Amino acid sequence: MSIGTLDDLLAEGVSGRRVLVRADLNVPLDKATGAITDDGRIRAVLPTLTALRDAGAAIIVCSHLGRPKGAPDPQYSLAPVGTRLAELLGSPVTFATDTVGESARGAVESLAAGELVLLENLRFNPGETSKDEAERGAFADQLAGFAEAYVDDAFGAVHRKHASVYDVPARLPHVAGRLVLREVEVLSRLTGEPDRPYVVVLGGSKVSDKLAVIEALLPTVDRLLIGGGMCFTFLKAQGHGVGTSLLEEEMVDTCRDLLARADGKIVLPLDVVAATAFAPDATHETVPADSIPQNRLGLDVGPRTVAAFAEVISGAKTVFWNGPMGVFEMPAFAAGTRGIAEAITAVNGFTVVGGGDSAAAVRALGLDESSFGHISTGGGASLEYLEGKTLPGIAALEK
């Protein structure tokens, strides 16, 4: 099986043809102002959109944002994304105030070569995420009716069996965009024969969210470094008290089993930053990971852990990182994530940031994105790919 590429479509000629591009414009918005706080996903789709625009395609861009309940919800409107997209492209973007209704139809009908229209949030239509194939298919028919070709450049959504990701490609000539192709190439390197030592760094809050990927990676990695909130369930499995830290009690036995099977591959924190409360101004101190006070909760890994993890990372030839080491959004608890990220940038090898909060942390902490080999746009999609799952959006692109 093979996947058609954007270059294949461009070689056929797209001048004056309507092309539907599924992008992942699911950017974080400030809850108070509605302003975009991280435009990384918008910038990630620019190479595909620019190539199509310059080739004279009439481009219809569609995306989701957040999790509205299948009906219009102003807080999840893509309107601010359209404004930012126009700024980044340096050319106008028409915004349709619905998905396949009167506004969308009018905007598409008046679309000329080299112009772009952005449809309103796909999830405002219940057909996008419906489990009912007929309802999903009806929405896909309407979307596909706008265009003569389809480009999927929304890697962050390819693990969803949604109308715009899974059903539309069955109705149109379809190819992968620049971003999706790059993501698949990168993750294929990680699941194939990565250069060794191969080190994976996992953080984030819950072991249950990462269990499948831990199970999949354990046989292939040389070291698995675990930080973030999930480390406390592992520490508990070793018999240590974790105070009031985040704990998945029902996962303790699972973690104990993983540690027993890991043959020393799993590396846990040596120290943590323990605070009196989950608050940016909470009193805090660095304590040994096996001596967390009963009335405190760990909100970051400590300096000894950063040094130990950094030493392992420094010898790696391949590094995959998914999940922050602490509550990086609070400056007092950001040092662990910063330290690990900086260690990864110094690696003389292939480094991948696995999207989601890790990618957000790179940008929030002001780190040089070009210092990493690749920063994925799809946290969940990246993990599911590494787990060996079939991703509906990728399967739909295969010929």
C-alpha positions as CSV (number, residue, x, y, z in Angstrom):
1,M,0.0,0.0,0.0
2,S,1.2,3.5,-0.7
3,I,0.0,7.0,0.1
4,G,-0.2,9.7,-2.6
5,T,1.6,12.9,-1.9
6,L,1.0,16.6,-2.4
7,D,3.7,16.5,-5.1
8,D,1.7,13.9,-7.0
9,L,-1.3,16.2,-6.9
10,L,0.7,19.2,-8.0
11,A,2.2,17.3,-10.8
12,E,-1.3,16.5,-12.2
13,G,-2.0,20.3,-12.1
14,V,-4.3,22.0,-9.7
15,S,-4.7,25.5,-11.3
16,G,-8.3,26.5,-11.0
17,R,-9.3,23.3,-9.3
18,R,-11.0,23.2,-5.9
19,V,-9.0,21.4,-3.3
20,L,-10.3,20.6,0.2
21,V,-7.6,20.6,2.8
22,R,-8.2,19.0,6.2
23,A,-5.9,21.0,8.5
24,D,-5.4,20.7,12.2
25,L,-6.1,24.2,13.4
26,N,-7.0,23.1,16.9
27,V,-5.0,25.8,18.7
28,P,-5.2,26.8,22.3
29,L,-7.2,30.0,23.1
30,D,-7.0,32.3,26.1
31,K,-10.2,31.6,28.0
32,A,-10.6,35.3,29.0
33,T,-9.8,37.0,25.7
34,G,-10.2,34.3,23.1
35,A,-6.7,35.1,21.7
36,I,-4.6,32.4,20.2
37,T,-1.9,31.5,22.7
38,D,0.1,29.1,20.5
39,D,-0.1,29.3,16.7
40,G,2.2,26.3,16.1
41,R,-0.4,24.2,14.4
42,I,-1.4,27.0,12.0
43,R,2.2,27.5,11.0
44,A,2.6,23.7,10.5
45,V,0.1,23.6,7.6
46,L,1.5,26.7,5.8
47,P,3.9,24.7,3.5
48,T,1.0,22.7,2.1
49,L,-1.4,25.7,1.8
50,T,1.4,27.9,0.2
51,A,2.3,25.2,-2.4
52,L,-1.4,24.8,-3.4
53,R,-2.0,28.6,-3.5
54,D,1.1,29.2,-5.6
55,A,0.0,26.4,-8.0
56,G,-3.3,28.2,-8.5
57,A,-5.6,25.9,-6.6
58,A,-8.9,27.2,-5.1
59,I,-8.5,26.1,-1.5
60,I,-11.2,25.1,1.0
61,V,-9.6,24.7,4.4
62,C,-11.5,22.8,7.1
63,S,-10.7,21.9,10.7
64,H,-12.0,21.3,14.2
65,L,-11.3,23.3,17.3
66,G,-12.0,22.1,20.8
67,R,-14.9,19.8,21.7
68,P,-18.2,21.5,21.0
69,K,-21.3,19.2,21.2
70,G,-22.2,19.0,17.5
71,A,-23.7,22.5,17.5
72,P,-22.4,26.1,17.0
73,D,-20.6,27.4,20.1
74,P,-19.0,30.9,19.9
75,Q,-16.1,30.0,22.2
76,Y,-15.0,27.4,19.7
77,S,-15.3,29.5,16.5
78,L,-12.4,29.3,14.0
79,A,-12.8,33.0,13.2
80,P,-9.7,34.1,15.1
81,V,-7.8,31.3,13.4
82,G,-8.8,32.6,10.0
83,T,-7.5,36.0,11.0
84,R,-4.1,34.6,12.1
85,L,-3.9,32.3,9.0
86,A,-4.4,35.3,6.7
87,E,-1.6,37.1,8.6
88,L,0.8,34.2,8.2
89,L,0.0,33.6,4.6
90,G,0.2,37.2,3.7
91,S,-3.0,36.9,1.7
92,P,-6.8,37.2,2.4
93,V,-8.7,34.2,3.9
94,T,-12.5,34.3,3.5
95,F,-14.2,32.9,6.6
96,A,-17.5,30.9,6.2
97,T,-19.7,31.2,9.2
98,D,-21.0,27.6,8.9
99,T,-19.6,24.3,7.7
100,V,-21.7,23.3,4.7
101,G,-24.6,25.8,4.8
102,E,-25.4,29.0,2.9
103,S,-22.3,30.9,4.0
104,A,-19.9,28.0,3.1
105,R,-21.6,27.3,-0.3
106,G,-21.5,31.0,-1.2
107,A,-17.8,31.3,-0.2
108,V,-16.9,28.2,-2.2
109,E,-18.8,29.2,-5.3
110,S,-17.1,32.6,-5.4
111,L,-13.6,31.1,-4.8
112,A,-11.1,31.9,-7.5
113,A,-7.7,30.4,-8.3
114,G,-5.1,31.1,-5.6
115,E,-7.7,32.0,-3.0
116,L,-8.6,30.4,0.3
117,V,-11.8,30.0,2.3
118,L,-11.9,28.6,5.8
119,L,-15.0,26.8,6.9
120,E,-16.4,27.1,10.4
121,N,-15.5,24.5,13.0
122,L,-16.4,21.1,11.6
123,R,-17.6,19.8,15.0
124,F,-20.4,22.4,14.9
125,N,-22.0,19.8,12.6
126,P,-23.0,16.5,14.4
127,G,-22.1,14.5,11.3
128,E,-18.4,15.1,11.8
129,T,-18.0,13.0,14.9
130,S,-21.1,10.8,14.6
131,K,-20.8,7.1,15.3
132,D,-23.7,6.5,12.8
133,E,-22.1,5.9,9.4
134,A,-25.0,7.2,7.5
135,E,-25.0,10.5,9.3
136,R,-21.3,10.8,9.0
137,G,-21.4,9.9,5.4
138,A,-24.1,12.5,4.6
139,F,-21.8,15.2,6.0
140,A,-18.9,13.8,4.1
141,D,-20.9,14.0,0.9
142,Q,-21.5,17.7,1.5
143,L,-17.9,18.4,2.2
144,A,-16.7,16.4,-0.7
145,G,-19.2,18.2,-3.0
146,F,-17.2,21.4,-2.5
147,A,-14.0,20.0,-4.2
148,E,-12.3,18.0,-6.9
149,A,-9.5,16.7,-4.7
150,Y,-8.7,16.2,-1.0
151,V,-5.5,16.8,0.9
152,D,-5.1,15.6,4.5
153,D,-2.6,17.6,6.4
154,A,-4.2,17.2,9.9
155,F,-1.9,14.6,11.5
156,G,-3.3,15.6,14.9
157,A,-6.7,14.1,13.8
158,V,-5.7,11.0,11.8
159,H,-6.5,8.8,14.8
160,R,-10.1,9.8,14.7
161,K,-12.8,8.1,12.5
162,H,-14.4,11.4,11.7
163,A,-16.2,12.4,8.5
164,S,-13.5,14.9,7.3
165,V,-10.7,12.5,8.1
166,Y,-12.0,9.0,7.2
167,D,-15.1,9.4,4.9
168,V,-14.2,12.3,2.6
169,P,-11.1,10.6,1.1
170,A,-13.3,7.8,-0.1
171,R,-15.3,10.3,-2.1
172,L,-12.4,12.3,-3.7
173,P,-9.0,11.8,-5.2
174,H,-6.8,12.0,-2.1
175,V,-3.2,12.6,-1.0
176,A,-1.3,13.4,2.1
177,G,-0.1,16.9,2.7
178,R,3.5,17.9,3.6
179,L,3.0,17.7,7.3
180,V,1.2,14.3,7.4
181,L,3.9,12.8,5.2
182,R,6.7,14.2,7.4
183,E,5.0,12.9,10.5
184,V,4.6,9.4,9.1
185,E,8.3,9.3,7.9
186,V,9.5,10.4,11.4
187,L,7.4,7.9,13.3
188,S,8.3,5.1,10.9
189,R,12.0,5.7,11.9
190,L,11.1,5.3,15.5
191,T,9.1,2.1,15.0
192,G,11.6,0.6,12.5
193,E,15.3,0.3,13.4
194,P,16.2,3.5,15.3
195,D,19.8,4.4,15.9
196,R,20.9,3.3,19.4
197,P,20.9,4.0,22.2
198,Y,17.2,4.7,21.9
199,V,15.9,6.7,24.8
200,V,12.2,7.6,25.4
201,V,11.2,10.3,27.9
202,L,7.6,10.1,29.1
203,G,5.8,12.6,31.3
204,G,2.3,13.9,31.7
205,S,-0.2,13.2,34.4
206,K,-1.6,9.6,34.1
207,V,0.0,6.2,33.6
208,S,-3.3,5.0,32.2
209,D,-3.0,7.4,29.3
210,K,0.5,6.1,28.4
211,L,0.2,2.4,29.4
212,A,-0.3,1.1,25.9
213,V,2.7,3.1,24.5
214,I,4.9,1.9,27.5
215,E,3.9,-1.7,26.7
216,A,4.7,-1.2,23.1
217,L,8.0,0.6,23.7
218,L,9.5,-1.5,26.5
219,P,10.8,-4.3,24.2
220,T,12.5,-1.8,21.8
221,V,13.9,1.1,23.9
222,D,17.2,1.1,25.7
223,R,16.0,3.4,28.5
224,L,12.6,4.8,29.4
225,L,12.7,7.9,31.6
226,I,9.5,8.7,33.5
227,G,8.6,12.0,35.0
228,G,5.5,14.2,35.4
229,G,2.5,13.2,37.5
230,M,2.6,9.6,36.2
231,C,5.9,9.0,38.1
232,F,4.2,8.9,41.5
233,T,2.2,5.8,40.7
234,F,5.5,4.1,39.8
235,L,7.1,5.4,43.0
236,K,4.1,4.0,45.0
237,A,4.6,0.7,43.2
238,Q,8.2,0.7,44.6
239,G,6.7,1.0,48.1
240,H,7.4,4.8,48.6
241,G,4.9,7.3,50.0
242,V,3.9,10.0,47.6
243,G,2.1,12.4,50.0
244,T,-0.8,14.1,48.3
245,S,0.7,13.8,44.8
246,L,-1.3,12.6,41.8
247,L,-1.8,8.9,42.2
248,E,-3.7,6.3,40.2
249,E,-4.2,3.7,42.9
250,E,-5.7,1.2,40.5
251,M,-2.6,1.3,38.4
252,V,-0.1,0.6,41.2
253,D,0.0,-3.2,40.5
254,T,0.3,-2.6,36.8
255,C,3.3,-0.3,37.4
256,R,4.9,-2.9,39.7
257,D,4.5,-5.5,37.0
258,L,6.1,-3.1,34.4
259,L,9.0,-2.4,36.7
260,A,9.6,-6.2,37.2
261,R,9.5,-6.8,33.4
262,A,11.6,-3.8,32.4
263,D,14.9,-5.3,33.3
264,G,16.2,-2.0,34.6
265,K,15.1,0.0,31.5
266,I,12.7,2.2,33.4
267,V,14.4,5.1,35.2
268,L,12.4,7.1,37.8
269,P,13.1,10.4,39.5
270,L,15.6,10.7,42.3
271,D,14.1,13.9,43.7
272,V,10.9,16.0,43.2
273,V,9.8,19.5,43.9
274,A,7.0,19.1,46.6
275,A,4.5,21.9,47.3
276,T,1.9,22.6,49.9
277,A,-0.8,23.1,47.2
278,F,-1.4,23.0,43.4
279,A,-0.8,26.8,43.0
280,P,1.8,29.0,41.4
281,D,2.7,30.7,44.7
282,A,2.6,27.5,46.9
283,T,5.4,26.9,49.4
284,H,7.7,24.2,48.0
285,E,11.0,22.4,48.5
286,T,13.1,19.8,46.8
287,V,12.9,16.4,48.5
288,P,14.2,12.9,47.8
289,A,11.7,11.0,45.6
290,D,11.4,8.3,48.3
291,S,10.8,10.9,51.1
292,I,7.9,13.0,50.0
293,P,6.2,14.6,53.1
294,Q,2.6,13.3,53.7
295,N,1.1,16.8,53.3
296,R,2.8,17.8,50.1
297,L,2.4,17.0,46.4
298,G,5.1,16.7,43.8
299,L,4.8,19.2,41.0
300,D,8.1,18.8,39.2
301,V,11.2,16.7,39.1
302,G,14.2,18.0,41.0
303,P,17.7,19.0,39.9
304,R,19.3,15.6,40.7
305,T,16.7,13.9,38.4
306,V,17.4,16.4,35.7
307,A,21.1,15.7,35.9
308,A,20.6,11.9,35.9
309,F,18.1,12.0,33.1
310,A,20.3,14.4,31.1
311,E,23.3,12.0,31.5
312,V,21.2,9.2,29.9
313,I,19.9,11.4,27.2
314,S,23.4,12.7,26.3
315,G,24.5,9.3,25.2
316,A,21.5,8.6,23.0
317,K,21.3,8.5,19.2
318,T,17.5,8.6,19.1
319,V,15.2,10.4,21.6
320,F,11.4,10.5,21.7
321,W,9.9,12.8,24.3
322,N,6.2,13.0,25.1
323,G,4.8,14.7,28.2
324,P,6.2,17.5,30.5
325,M,8.2,16.7,33.6
326,G,6.1,19.0,35.8
327,V,3.5,21.8,35.9
328,F,5.6,23.9,33.4
329,E,2.8,26.5,33.1
330,M,3.7,27.6,36.6
331,P,7.3,29.1,36.6
332,A,8.1,27.6,40.0
333,F,7.6,24.1,38.6
334,A,9.0,24.5,35.1
335,A,12.7,23.8,35.7
336,G,12.4,20.1,35.2
337,T,10.7,20.3,31.8
338,R,13.2,23.0,30.7
339,G,16.2,21.0,31.9
340,I,15.1,17.8,30.1
341,A,14.2,19.8,26.9
342,E,17.6,21.5,26.9
343,A,19.3,18.1,27.3
344,I,17.4,16.8,24.3
345,T,18.4,19.8,22.2
346,A,22.1,18.9,22.8
347,V,21.8,15.3,21.6
348,N,24.0,14.4,18.6
349,G,21.3,12.3,17.0
350,F,17.6,12.2,16.0
351,T,15.2,13.8,18.4
352,V,11.4,13.9,18.3
353,V,9.0,15.9,20.5
354,G,5.8,14.0,20.5
355,G,3.3,16.8,20.2
356,G,0.6,17.8,22.7
357,D,1.8,19.4,25.9
358,S,5.5,18.7,25.1
359,A,5.3,20.8,21.9
360,A,3.4,23.5,23.9
361,A,6.1,23.5,26.5
362,V,8.9,24.0,24.0
363,R,7.2,27.1,22.7
364,A,6.0,28.4,26.1
365,L,9.5,28.1,27.5
366,G,11.0,30.0,24.6
367,L,13.2,27.1,23.4
368,D,14.6,27.0,19.8
369,E,12.2,24.7,17.9
370,S,14.9,24.1,15.2
371,S,17.1,22.5,17.9
372,F,14.8,19.4,17.8
373,G,14.8,17.0,14.8
374,H,11.0,17.1,14.7
375,I,8.2,18.5,16.7
376,S,5.0,16.5,16.1
377,T,1.6,18.2,15.9
378,G,-0.3,15.2,17.1
379,G,0.1,14.0,20.7
380,G,-2.5,11.3,20.7
381,A,-1.9,10.4,17.1
382,S,1.9,10.0,17.7
383,L,1.3,7.7,20.6
384,E,-1.2,5.6,18.8
385,Y,1.2,5.2,15.9
386,L,4.0,4.1,18.2
387,E,1.5,1.7,19.8
388,G,1.2,0.0,16.4
389,K,-2.5,0.9,16.0
390,T,-4.1,1.5,12.6
391,L,-4.9,5.2,12.3
392,P,-8.2,5.7,10.4
393,G,-7.0,8.8,8.6
394,I,-3.8,7.2,7.4
395,A,-5.7,4.0,6.3
396,A,-8.1,6.2,4.3
397,L,-5.2,7.7,2.4
398,E,-3.7,4.4,1.4
399,K,-4.3,3.3,-2.2
